[in-house]
C-alpha cells in the first residue's frame, strides 16, 4: 500500500546540478524546462511529466542525442523506460526528413534550437518497488558517421538523476492504553428449573409422597444442595414462582396458585432453615403465556384449529370468559387442551440465586481461573494478567479468556482490542472495539487502529477526541501525524529552466 500521497512537485525544491552532462557533451547538456512527479494513493499510480525546451539545446549540425527517461528501483532490480526523444542538429534533422524518419509515428525527433517545448508524459501503475526508486535520464549521442554512445551523467550507471521517490515513512511510535475493569461486585449466578409438583384437586396442602412429587421436589433440593456444596458460593435467594392452569374460576385459581406456592416454599425451607428473606415466592393464577406457547409451537398435541385458538387466547375477553370461549367454540380442541396441556401449566419455576465469594489473593484467583473462570469478576482477570508482561502469550491468554466469559464488558473488550492491535489482527481488534463503549480509552484505541490501517484522517479524529478527554498519549500521536502531513515522497534533483 502506498503510504504517502504527493501532489505534483514543481521545480524549485532541492536540486542538484547536472554538471557531468555538460562536461561529457559540451554542446549537448541536458536542460529540463520543467518536471512534475507525483505518487498517488488513489488511484495507485506514478505520474511523470518532463518538459524539454528545444531552444536551450545547442548541437553540432551533424549530431543527435536521444534522451530516454527511466524509472529505476533503488536496488537496480527493476526498471521501466519511457518513450525516448531524439534531438538533432541541423544536418541530422534534414537527414531524417529525406530518409522518412518522421514517417514513423513512434519516433519523437525534434530539431535543436527550435522554439518547441517537448512534453514526455507517462502514468505508471504503482508497484511496490517504485516506492524506493529514482527517475533517471539516459543520454545516447551520435554523429552522422558514428555509432551511438552513452553520454555519462552523474549517476554510477551513467544516467542523469532527475528525481528521487521514497514513499516509506518511519512508522508511528505506537503506544497503548490499557484500563482495568471497574466492576467489583460479586459474581452473581443462579440455578433454575421447573418442578411439576402435584396437589389434590382444589386443595393447597402438599403431600411430598403423592404421585410423582418425590422426584419433582428432588429437582429443587438437588439444585440447592449443589450450590450449598460449593465452597465459593453464598446463597442469596431461593425463589419459587407457582403457576395454575386456566380452567375454573379465576378467583379460585388465585387461591390455589398462591397457597400451593407458599406451601411448597415452606416445605423446602423446613428442610434447610434458611435465614429470613432467603426464601421468596410469587405466583401466576393462570398460565396463559404457557398455554399460548404450547398451542402455537408444540406439534405434540392434535389441535385442528390453532389460529382460532390463538385468536381467543390473545383476544380481549376476561380470563373466565376466555376459557369458556375456548370450550364452546372449539370443543374437540379444548378436550385436548384440558387433558393434555393444562397439566403442564401447573408447575413451579424455581431459581437458586447465589454469589461467588470475593477473593483478592492471587492463590484463590488462580484456583478459580484454572477450575471455573466464570466465577471470576472482570477485575479478577485483570489482576491475574498483571503477573505477566503486557502483551505476552500468558497475558493474552488470560485476557482472551476474560472476553470469552464477559463478551460484552467494555473494559475487557478494550484491553483485548489493544492486544489484537499489538498482534496486527485488525479485524479482531475492530470486533472488540465495537463493544468497548465510547470512553476515552476506547476512542484512543480506535485512533491506533485507524493509524495502523493507514487511515490517518480517521486516526487524527479519534486522537483529538481522546486528547480532549484527557488521554495524554494522544498528544504524542497528533504530533507525529502533524509531521507526516508535511512529508513529500518526491524530491526533484535537477534544476529546471522554466
KOLVEXVO-332095 format. One record per atom (N, C-alpha, C, O): z, y, x. Coordinates in steps of 0.2 Angstrom, whole numbers, plus 5000, padded with zeros to 4 digits. Example, Ala and Ser with C-alpha at 12.3 -4.5 7.8 and 13.67 -1.06 7.14 Angstrom:
<nodes>
503949725066
503949785062
503949845066
504249835071
503549895064
503649955068
503950005064
504050065067
</nodes>
This chain:
<nodes>
500049945004
500050005000
500050065004
500450065009
499650115003
499650175007
500250215005
500450224999
500650235010
501250265009
501250345008
501650375005
500650375010
500650445010
499950475007
499450445009
500050525003
499450555001
499250615004
499750655005
498650625007
498550695010
497950725007
497450685005
497950785006
497350825003
496950835010
497150825015
496350855008
495850875014
496250915019
496550965017
496250895026
496550935031
495950975034
495550955037
496051045033
495451085036
495551105043
496151095046
495051125046
495151145053
495651195054
495751235050
495951195060
496451245061
497151215063
497651255065
497151145062
497851115064
497751105071
497351125075
498251065074
498251045081
497651015083
497450965081
497351045088
496651025090
496651025098
496951055102
496250975100
496150965107
495450975109
494950965105
495251015115
494651025117
494250965119
494450915121
493550965117
493150915119
492750935126
492150925126
493150945131
492850975137
492450915140
491950935144
492650855140
492250795143
491550795141
491150775145
491450815135
490750815132
490350865136
489750845138
490550925136
490150975139
490050955146
489450975149
490550935150
490350915157
489850855158
489450855162
489850815153
489450755153
488750775152
488250745154
488650815147
487950835145
487950915144
488150935138
487850945149
487951015149
487551055144
487751105141
486951025142
486651055137
486651025130
486251045125
487150985129
487250945123
487950935121
488150875119
488450985121
489150975120
489150965112
488750995108
489650925110
489750905103
490150975100
490650985102
489851005095
490151055092
490151045084
489651025081
490751035082
490951025075
491051085071
491451125073
490651095066
490651155062
491251155058
491651205057
491451095054
491951085050
492051015049
491650975050
492750995048
492850925047
493450915042
493950955042
493350875037
493950855032
494050785033
493550745032
494650755033
494850685032
495350685028
495950715029
495350645022
495850635018
496050565016
495550515016
496650545016
496850475014
497150485007
497650515006
496850445003
497050454996
497350384993
497150334994
497950394990
498350334987
497950314981
497850254980
497850354976
497450334970
496850384970
496850444968
496250354970
496150284972
496250274980
496250324983
496250214982
496450194989
495750204993
495350154993
495750264996
495150274999
495250325006
495750355006
494750325010
494750375016
494150405015
493550385015
494250475014
493650515013
493450555019
493950595021
492850555021
492750585028
492150635027
491650615024
492150695029
491650745029
491650775036
492150805038
491050775039
490950805046
490350855045
489750825043
490350915047
489850955047
489650985054
490051005058
488950985055
488751005062
488251065060
487851055056
488351115064
487951175063
487451175069
487551185075
486751165067
486251145072
486151205076
485851195082
486251265074
486151325078
486551325085
486451355090
487151285084
487651285090
487351235095
487651225101
486851195094
486651145098
486051165103
485551195100
486151165109
485551185114
485351125118
485751095122
484751105117
484551045120
483851055124
483451105122
483751025129
483151025133
482551005128
482750965124
481951025129
481451015124
481250945124
481050915119
481450905129
481250835129
481850785128
481850725128
482450815126
483050775125
483250765118
483050805113
483650715117
483950705110
484650675111
484750635116
485050685106
485750655106
485850625099
485750665094
486050565099
486250535092
486950525092
487350505096
487250555086
487950555085
488150505080
487850505074
488550465081
488750405077
489550415075
489950385080
489750435070
490450435068
490750365067
490350325064
491350355069
491550285069
492350285068
492650325071
492550255063
493250245061
493550175065
493250125064
494050185070
494150135074
494950115073
495350165073
495150055072
495850035072
496150055079
495850045084
496850075078
497150095084
497150035090
497150055096
497149975087
497149925092
496449895094
496449845098
495949935091
495249915093
495049855090
494449835091
495449825085
495249755082
494649765077
494249715076
494649825074
494149835068
493849905069
494149945071
493249915066
492949975066
492449985060
492149925058
492250045058
491750055053
491350115056
491550165057
490650105056
490250155058
489950195052
489750165047
489850255053
489550295048
488850305050
488650285055
488450335045
487750345047
487650395053
487950445053
487150375057
487050415063
486650475062
486250475057
486750525066
486250585065
485950605072
486350595077
485350615072
485050625079
484750695079
484450725074
484950735084
484750805085
484350805091
484450775097
483750835090
483150835095
483050905098
483150955095
482750905104
482450965107
481750975104
481550935100
481451035106
480851045103
480250995103
479950975098
480150965109
479650915110
479750855107
479350825104
480450835107
480550765104
480550775096
480350725093
480650835094
480550845087
479850835085
479750805080
479450865088
478750855087
478450785088
478050765084
478750755093
478550685094
478750645088
478350605085
479350655085
479550615079
479050635073
478850595069
478850695073
478450725067
477750685068
477450665063
477450685074
476750655075
476850575074
476350545072
477350545075
477350475075
477750445069
477950385069
477850485064
478050465057
478850445057
479050415053
479150475062
479950465062
480250495056
480750465054
479950545053
480350575047
480150535040
480450545035
479650485041
479550445035
480050395033
480050375028
480450375038
481050335037
481550365033
481950415036
481750345027
482250385023
482950375026
483350415024
483050325030
483750305033
483850355039
484450365041
483350385042
483350425048
483650495046
483350525042
484150515050
484350585049
484150615056
484550615061
483650655056
483350685063
483250755061
482950775057
483650795066
483650865065
483450895072
483550875077
483250965071
483051005077
483551045079
483851085075
483751035085
484251085088
484051155088
483551175089
484551195087
484451265087
484251295080
484151355079
484151255075
483951275068
484551305065
485051295068
484451325059
484951355055
485251315050
485751335046
485151245051
485351195046
486151175048
486351175053
486451165042
487151135043
487051055040
486951045035
487151015045
487050945043
487750915041
488250925044
487750885035
488450855032
488450785033
487950745030
488850755036
488950675036
489550665031
490150685033
489450625026
490050615022
490050545020
489550505019
490650515019
490750445018
491450435014
491950465017
491450395009
492050365006
492150295008
491750255005
492650275011
492850205013
493350185009
493950215008
493350115006
493950085003
494450075008
494350055014
495050095006
495550095011
495750025013
495849985008
495850005019
496049945022
496749955026
496750005029
497149905026
497749915030
497649945037
498049985039
497249915040
497149945047
496950015048
497050045053
496650045043
496450115043
497050165043
497050215045
497650135041
498250175041
498450195048
498850235050
498250155053
498350175061
497650165064
497350115066
497250225064
496550225066
496450295069
496750345068
495850295072
495550365074
494850365072
494450325072
494650435070
493950445069
493650475075
493850525078
493150435078
492850455084
492050465083
491750445078
491850505088
491050515088
490750485094
490950505100
490350435093
489950415099
489350455100
488950475095
489150465106
488550515108
488150475113
488350445118
487550465111
487050425115
486450475116
486150505111
486350495123
485750545124
485150505127
485250455130
484550535126
483950505129
483450565130
483550615127
482950545134
482350585135
481750555133
481750495131
481250585133
480550555131
480350495135
480050445132
480650485141
480350435145
480950385147
480850335150
481550405145
482150365147
482450325142
482350335136
482850275144
483250235139
483850275137
484150305141
484050265130
484650305128
485250275132
485450215133
485750325134
486350315137
486950345134
486850405131
487450315134
488050345131
488250405135
488350405141
488450465131
488750525135
489450515134
489750515128
489850505139
490550495139
490950555136
490850615137
491450535132
491850585128
492550575131
492650555137
493050595128
493750605131
494150545129
494750545130
493950495126
494250435125
494150375130
493550375133
494550325131
494450275135
493750235133
493450205138
493650225127
493050195125
492350235126
491850215124
492450295128
491850335129
491750385123
491250425124
492050375118
491950415112
492350485112
492750495116
492150525108
492550595107
493050585101
492850565096
493650605102
494150605097
494050655092
494050715094
493950645086
493850695080
494550695077
494750755075
494850645074
495450645070
495850585071
495650535073
496550585070
496950535070
497250525063
497550565060
497250455061
497550445055
498250395056
498150345060
498750415053
499350375054
499750385047
500150435046
499650335043
500050345036
500750315036
501050325031
500950285041
501550255041
502150305043
502150345048
502650305038
503150355039
503850305041
503850245039
504250335044
504950295045
505250285038
505250325034
505450225037
505750205031
506450255030
506750275034
506550255023
507150295022
507750255024
507750195025
508250295026
508950265029
509350245022
509750285020
509250185020
509450165014
510250155014
510550125019
510550175009
511250165008
511350145000
510950154996
511950114999
512050084993
512750094991
513250104995
512850114984
513450124981
513750074977
513450064971
514250034979
514549984975
515150014971
515450054974
515249984965
515850014961
516249954959
515949904956
516849954959
517249904956
517349904949
517349964946
517249844945
517349844938
518049874936
518549864939
518049914931
518649954929
519049914924
519649924923
518749864921
519149824916
519649784919
519549734923
520249794917
520849754920
521249714915
521849694916
521049714908
521349674903
521349604904
520849584908
521749564902
521749494902
521149464899
520849494894
520849414902
520349374899
520549344892
521049304892
520149364887
520349334880
519849274878
519249284879
520149224876
519749164874
520049134867
520549154865
519649094865
519849054858
519448994858
518948984860
519848944854
519548884852
519548884845
520048894841
518948874842
518848874835
518548814832
518248774835
518648804825
518348744822
518448744814
518748794812
518248694811
518348684804
518748624802
518648574806
519248624798
519548564796
519548564788
519648604784
519348504786
519248484778
519848454776
519848394774
520348494775
521048464773
521048464765
520848504762
521148404762
521148384755
521748394752
522348374754
521748434746
522348444742
522248404735
521648394733
522748384732
522748364725
522448414720
522548474721
522048394715
521648444711
522148494708
522648474705
522048554709
522348614706
523048614709
523548654706
523248584715
523948594717
523848624724
523348624728
524448654727
524448684733
524848644738
524848664744
525248594736
525648554741
525248514746
524648484744
525448514752
525048474757
525348404758
525948404759
524948354758
525148284759
524748274766
524148254765
525048274772
524748254778
524348194778
523948184782
524648144774
524348074774
523848064769
523548004768
523648114765
523248104759
522448104762
522248144765
522148054759
521448044761
521248044768
521548014772
520848094770
520648094777
521048154781
520848174786
521648174778
522048234781
522248214788
522248264792
522448154790
522748144796
522248164802
522348204807
521548144801
521048164806
520848234806
520748264811
520848264800
520648334799
521248384802
521048434805
521848364800
522448404803
522448394811
522648444814
522248334813
522248324820
521848374824
521948384830
521248394821
520748434824
521148504826
521048524832
521548524821
521948594823
522448574828
522448614833
522848524828
523348514833
523048494840
523348524844
522548464840
522248444846
521948514850
522048524856
521748564846
521548624849
522148664852
522048694857
522648664848
523248694850
523548664857
523748694861
523548594857
523848554862
523448564869
523748574874
522748574868
522348584874
522548654877
522548654883
522648704873
522748774876
523448774878
523548794884
523948734875
524648734877
524648704884
525148714888
524248654885
524248614891
523948654897
524048634903
523648704896
523348744901
523848794904
524048834901
524048784911
524548824914
524348894914
524748944915
523648914914
523448984914
523349014908
523249074908
523548984902
523349004896
524049024892
524548994893
524049084888
524549104884
524349114877
523849164876
524549074873
524349084866
524549154863
525149164863
524049184860
524249254857
524249254849
524549294846
523849204846
523749194839
523449134837
522949104840
523649104832
523349044828
523249074821
523649084817
522549074820
522349104813
522049044809
521549014812
522249044803
521948994798
521649034792
522049074789
521049024791
520749054785
520449004780
520048964782
520749004774
520648944769
520048974764
520049024762
519648924762
519148934758
519148884752
519448824752
519048914746
518948864740
518248874737
517848914739
518048824733
517348814731
517348864724
517848874721
516748884722
516748924716
516848904709
516848944705
516848834708
516948814701
517648824699
518148834703
517748834693
518448854690
518548934690
518148964693
519048954686
519149024685
519349054692
519649024696
519049114693
519149154699
519949164701
520149154707
520349184696
521049194697
521349134700
521849134704
521249074697
521549014699
521248994706
521648964710
520649014708
520448994715
520749044720
520949024725
520949104718
521349144722
522049114724
522249104729
522349084718
523049054719
522948994724
523348984728
522448954723
522348894726
522148904734
522448874738
521748954735
521548974742
522148994746
522248974751
522449044743
523049074746
523549024747
523849024753
523748984742
524348944743
524148884747
524648864751
523548854747
523448804752
523448824759
523648784763
523148884760
523148904767
523848914770
523948904775
524248954766
524948964768
525348894769
525648884774
525148844765
525548784766
525248744772
525748724776
524648744774
524348714780
524648754786
524848724791
524648824786
524948854791
525648844792
525848834798
526048844787
526748824788
526848754791
527348744795
526448704789
526548644791
526348644799
526748614803
525848674801
525648674808
526248714812
526448684817
526448764809
527048804813
527648764814
528048774818
527748724809
528348674809
528348634815
528948604817
527748614817
527748564822
527848594829
527948564834
527748664830
527748694836
528248754837
528448764842
528548774831
529048834831
528748894835
529148914840
528148914833
527948974837
528349034835
528649044830
528349084840
528649144839
528349184832
527749174831
528749224829
528449264823
527849304825
527849334831
527349304821
526749344822
526149304826
525649324826
526349244828
525849204831
525349164826
524749164827
525749144821
525349104816
525149164810
525549194807
524449164809
524249214804
523749174799
523449124801
523649204793
523249174788
522749224785
522949284785
522249204782
521849244777
521449194773
521549134774
521149214767
520849164763
520249194759
520149254759
519849154757
519249174753
519249134747
519149074747
519349164741
519449124735
518849074733
518949024731
518249104734
517649064733
517149074738
516949134740
516949024741
516449024747
515749034745
515348984746
515549094742
514849094740
514449104746
513849084746
514649134752
514249134758
514049064760
513449044762
514549014760
514448944762
513948914757
513448874759
514048924751
513548894746
512848924747
512348884747
512748984748
512049014749
511748984755
511148964755
512148974761
511848944767
511648864765
511148844768
512048834762
511848764760
511248754756
510748724757
511148804751
510648804746
509948824750
509448794749
510048874754
509448904757
509248854763
508648844764
509648834767
509448804774
509548724774
509148694778
509948694770
510048624771
509548584767
509548594761
509248534770
508748494767
509148424765
508748374763
509748424766
510148354764
510248344757
510548294755
510148394753
510348394746
509648404742
509248444743
509648364737
509048354732
509048414727
509248404721
508848474729
508848534725
508148544723
507748554727
507948554717
507248564714
507048634713
506548654713
507548684713
507448754711
507848804716
508248834714
507748794722
508148834727
508048914726
508548944726
507348934725
507349004724
507749034718
508049084718
507748994712
508049014706
508849014708
509149064705
509048964711
509748964713
509949024717
510549054716
509549034722
509749094727
509749164723
510149204724
509249164718
509249224714
509949234710
510149294709
510149184707
510849194704
511449204709
511849244708
511449164714
511949174719
511949244722
512449274723
511349274723
511349344726
511349404720
511349464722
511349384714
511249424709
511949464707
512449454711
511849504702
512449554701
513049524696
513549554695
512949464694
513449434690
514149424693
514149414700
514649424690
515349414692
515449344694
514949304693
515949334698
516049264701
516049204695
515649164696
516449214690
516449164685
515749154681
515549104680
515449214680
514849214676
514249184681
513849154678
514349194687
513849174692
513849094692
513349064692
514449064692
514548994692
514248964685
513948914685
514448994680
514248974673
513448974673
513148934670
513149034676
512349034676
512048984679
511548954677
512348964685
512048904689
512048844685
511648804685
512648834681
512748774677
512248764671
512048714670
512148824668
511748824662
511048834663
510648794660
510848864668
510148874670
509848814674
509248794673
510248784678
509948734682
510448674682
510748654687
510548644676
511048584676
510948534681
511448504683
510348504682
510248454687
510448474694
510748434697
510248534696
510448554702
511148574703
511448554708
511448594697
512148614698
512548544698
513048544702
512348494696
512648424696
512748404704
513248384706
512148424707
512148404715
512548454718
512948434723
512548514716
513048564720
513748544718
514148544723
513948524712
514648514711
514848454714
515448454717
514448394715
514648334718
514548334725
514948304729
514048364728
513948354735
514048424739
514148414745
513948474737
514048534741
514748574740
515048594745
515048574734
515648614733
516248574737
516648614740
516248514738
516748484743
516748514750
517248514753
516148534752
516148554759
516348634759
516448654765
516448664754
516648734753
517348734753
517648794754
517748684753
518448684753
518648664760
518848604761
518748714764
518848704771
519348754774
519448804770
519648744779
520048784783
519748804790
519748754794
519548864791
519248884798
519948904802
520348934799
519948884808
520448894812
520248924819
519748904821
520648964822
520548994829
521148994833
521649024830
521148964838
521748964843
521549014848
521149004853
521849074848
521649134852
522249134858
522849124857
521949144864
522449144870
522149194875
521549204876
522649214879
522449254885
522549214892
522949164892
522149224897
522249194903
522749244907
522649304907
523249214910
523649244914
523349294919
522849264922
523649354921
523349394926
523649374932
524249384933
523149364937
523349344944
523149404949
522549434948
523549424954
523249474959
523249444966
522949474970
523549384967
523549354973
522849314974
522649284969
522649314980
521949284982
521949204981
521449174979
522549174982
522549104981
522449084974
522049034973
522749114969
522649094962
521949114960
521649084956
521649174962
521049194960
520449144963
520049124959
520549124969
520149074972
520149004968
519648974967
520748984966
520848924962
520448924956
520148884954
520548984952
520148994946
519348994947
518948964943
519249034953
518449034954
518148964955
517648954953
518548924959
518248854960
518348804955
517948764954
518848824950
518948774944
518548794938
518248754935
518648864936
518448884930
518348964930
518748994929
517748984933
517649054934
517749094928
517749154928
517649064922
517649104916
518349134914
518449174910
518849104918
519549134917
519649194921
520149224921
519149214925
519249274929
519049334926
518549334922
519349394927
519149454924
518649484929
518549464934
518249534926
517749564931
517949584937
517649574943
518549624937
518849644943
519049594948
519049604954
519249534945
519449474950
518849454954
518949444960
518249454951
517649434955
517549484961
517349464967
517649554959
517549604965
518049594970
517949604976
518749574968
519249564973
519049504978
519149504984
518849454975
518649394979
518049404983
518049384989
517549444981
516949464985
517149504991
516849504996
517749544990
517949584996
518149555002
518149585008
518249485002
518449455008
517849435012
517949405017
517249445010
516649435013
516349495015
516349545012
515949495020
515549555022
515049575016
514749525013
514949635015
514549655009
513849635010
513549655016
513549605006
512849585006
512749515010
512249485010
513349485012
513249415015
513149365009
513149375003
512949305012
512749255007
513349235003
513249224997
513949235005
514549225001
514749274996
514849264990
514649334998
514749394994
514249394988
514449404982
513649374990
513049374985
513249314980
513149324974
513449264982
513649204978
514149224973
514149204967
514649254975
515249274971
514949324965
515149314959
514549374967
514349424963
513849394958
513849414952
513449354960
512949324955
513349274950
513149274944
513849244952
514249204948
514649254943
514649234937
514849314945
515149364941
514649384935
514849394929
514049394937
513549424932
513349364927
513049374922
513449304930
513249244925
513849234920
513649224914
514449254922
515049244917
515049314913
515149304907
514849364916
514849434912
514149464912
514049514916
513749434908
513049464909
512949534907
512349564908
513349564903
513249624900
513749674903
513849734901
514149664908
514649704911
514349754916
513949734920
514349824914
513949864918
514049864926
513549864929
514649874928
514849874935
514649814939
514349824944
514649754936
514449694939
513749694940
513449684945
513349714934
512649724935
512449774940
511949764944
512749824941
512649874946
512649844953
512249854957
513249814954
513349784961
512849724962
512649724968
512649684958
512249634959
511549664960
511149644964
511349724956
510749754957
510649784964
510149774968
511249804967
511249834974
511049774979
510749784984
511349714977
511249654982
510549634981
510249614987
510249634975
509549614975
509049674978
508549654981
509249734978
508949784982
508949774989
508449784993
509449754992
509549734999
509149675001
508849675006
509049624996
508649564997
507849584996
507449544999
507749634993
507049654992
506749624985
506149624984
507249594981
506949574975
507049624969
507549634966
506549664969
506549724965
506549704957
506849744953
506149654955
506149634948
506849614946
507049634940
507249574950
507949554948
508349614948
508849624944
508249664953
508649724953
508549764946
509049794944
507949774944
507749814938
508149784932
508349814928
508049714932
508349674926
509149694926
509449704920
509449694931
510149704931
510349784930
510849794926
509949824932
510049894931
509949914923
510149964921
509549874920
509449884913
510149874909
510249904904
510649844912
511249834909
511849864913
512449854912
511649914917
512149944922
512350004919
512850044922
512150024913
512350094910
512050154913
511550144917
512250214911
512050274913
512550314917
512450374918
512950274921
513450304925
513150324932
512550304933
513450374935
513150404941
512950354946
512350354950
513350294947
513150244952
512550214950
512150194955
512450194944
511850164942
511250204943
510650174945
511250264941
510750314942
510550314950
509950324951
511050314954
510850314961
510450254963
510050254967
510750194960
510350134962
509650134959
509150104962
509550164953
508850174951
508450214956
507850204956
508750264959
508350304964
508150264970
507650274972
508650224972
508450174978
507950134976
507450114980
507950104970
507450054968
506750094968
506250064970
506750154965
506050184965
505850204972
505250194973
506250224976
506050234983
505850174987
505350184990
506150124986
505850054989
505250034986
504850004989
505050054980
504450044977
503850094979
503350084977
504050144982
503650194984
503550254979
503050294980
503950254974
503850304969
504350354970
504850364968
504150404975
504650454977
504750504972
505350534972
504350524968
504450564962
505050544958
505450584956
504950474956
505450444952
506150444956
506650454953
506150424962
506750424966
507050494966
507650494966
506650544967
506950614968
507350634961
507850664961
507050614956
507350624949
508050594949
508550624947
508050534950
508750494950
509250514955
509850524953
508950534961
509450554966
509750624964
510350644966
509350664961
509550734959
510050724953
510650754954
509950674949
510450664943
511150634947
511650664945
511050594951
511650564955
512050614959
512650614959
511650664962
511950714966
512350764961
512950774963
512050784956
512450824951
513050794948
513550824946
513050724948
513650684945
514150674951
514650644949
514050694957
514550684962
514450624967
514950614970
513850604967
513750544972
513550574978
512950604979
513950574984
513750614990
513150584993
512750624997
513050514993
512450484997
511850514994
511350504998
511750534988
511150564985
510850614989
510250624989
511350664992
511050724995
510650705001
510150735003
510950655005
510550625011
509850605009
509350615013
509850565004
509150545001
508750595000
508150595002
508950644996
508550704994
508250745001
507750765001
508750745006
508450775012
507950735015
507450765018
507950675015
507450635018
506850635014
506250645017
506850645007
506250645003
505950715005
505350725005
506350765006
506050835007
505650835014
505150865014
505850795019
505450785025
504850755024
504350765026
504850695020
504250655018
503750705015
503150685015
503950745011
503450795007
503050835012
502450845010
503250845017
502850885022
502450845027
502050875031
502550785026
502150735031
501450735029
501250735023
501050735034
500250735034
500050675038
500150675044
499650635035
499450575038
498850585043
498650535046
498550645042
497950655046
498050715051
498250765049
497850705057
497850765062
497150775064
496750725067
496850835064
496150845067
496250865074
496650905076
495850825078
495950835085
495450865089
495350865095
494950895086
494350935089
494351005086
494451015080
494151055090
494051115087
493451125083
492951085084
493451165078
492851175074
492551245075
492951295078
491951255074
491651325075
491551365069
491351425069
491751335063
491751375057
492151435057
492151475052
</nodes>
